[in-house]
Amino acid sequence: MTFVGSGEPTLHAGIGRMIREVKALTDLPVAVILDAYSHGLRGWNLGRSLEKELTIGALKMALEHHLAPEIHHSDQEKQYAATGHTDLLGTNVTISMPATGQPA
């Protein structure tokens, strides 16, 4: 699984369109969990802020309905590195984050 937000060039066209439609209806931030191989949507969450609860909600949805991934890739924003987020992934998941200033 990989986290990608709106504006990422790697978004699958259908998922990108869905995010743009949601953003057109609301100013709320959206977190999306995608499968990097299939580009399938695994989890999502709308929130009032970019705090860790936003990404934790999307990750919980993904893990409730799908097997845990071997690798979880995200950027280095504080919500992805937060204890609650990384604890959900467990010890069997490799957490991948690019170097500071590099695109996710």
C-alpha positions in Angstrom: 0.0 0.0 0.0 1.1 3.5 -0.6 -0.3 6.8 0.5 -0.8 9.4 -2.2 -2.7 12.6 -1.9 -4.5 14.7 -4.5 -2.0 16.3 -6.9 0.4 13.3 -7.0 1.3 12.5 -10.6 1.2 8.7 -9.9 -2.5 8.7 -9.1 -4.6 6.3 -11.1 -6.9 8.4 -13.3 -10.2 7.1 -11.6 -8.9 7.6 -8.1 -7.6 11.1 -9.0 -11.0 12.0 -10.5 -12.7 10.8 -7.3 -10.5 12.9 -5.2 -11.0 16.0 -7.4 -14.8 15.5 -7.1 -14.6 15.2 -3.3 -12.4 18.4 -3.2 -14.9 20.2 -5.4 -17.7 19.5 -2.9 -15.7 20.3 0.3 -12.6 21.9 1.6 -11.9 19.0 3.9 -8.6 17.2 3.5 -8.7 13.6 2.3 -6.3 10.8 2.9 -6.2 7.9 0.5 -4.5 4.5 0.7 -3.8 2.9 -2.7 -2.3 -0.4 -3.7 0.8 0.7 -5.7 0.6 -2.4 -7.9 -3.0 -2.4 -8.9 -3.8 1.3 -8.1 -6.9 0.0 -6.3 -8.4 2.1 -3.5 -7.8 0.4 -0.1 -8.9 3.0 2.4 -9.8 6.7 2.6 -10.8 9.2 5.2 -12.1 12.8 5.2 -11.1 15.0 8.2 -11.2 18.6 9.4 -7.4 18.9 9.7 -4.2 17.2 8.5 -3.5 15.7 11.9 -2.7 12.0 12.4 -6.3 11.0 12.8 -6.9 11.7 9.1 -4.3 9.2 7.9 -5.0 6.7 10.8 -8.6 6.5 9.7 -7.7 5.7 6.1 -5.1 3.2 7.3 -7.6 1.5 9.6 -10.1 1.2 6.8 -7.5 -0.4 4.5 -6.3 -2.9 7.2 -9.9 -3.9 8.1 -10.7 -4.9 4.5 -7.3 -6.0 3.1 -4.2 -7.9 4.2 -1.3 -5.8 5.6 1.2 -4.8 2.9 4.8 -5.8 2.9 5.8 -2.2 2.3 3.9 1.0 3.3 5.2 4.1 1.5 4.4 7.6 2.4 6.0 11.0 2.6 7.6 12.4 5.8 4.7 14.5 7.0 4.3 14.2 10.8 1.0 12.3 10.6 2.6 9.4 8.8 5.5 9.2 11.2 3.2 9.5 14.3 3.2 6.6 16.8 -0.5 5.8 16.2 0.0 5.5 12.5 3.2 3.4 12.6 1.8 1.2 15.4 -1.1 0.2 13.2 1.3 -1.2 10.6 2.9 -3.5 13.1 6.4 -5.0 13.0 6.0 -7.1 9.8 5.5 -4.1 7.5 8.5 -2.2 6.2 7.9 1.5 6.4 9.3 3.5 3.4 9.7 7.3 3.4 11.7 9.3 0.9 14.5 11.6 1.9 13.4 15.0 3.0 12.5 17.2 0.1 12.0 14.2 -2.3 8.6 13.4 -3.7 6.7 10.4 -2.2 
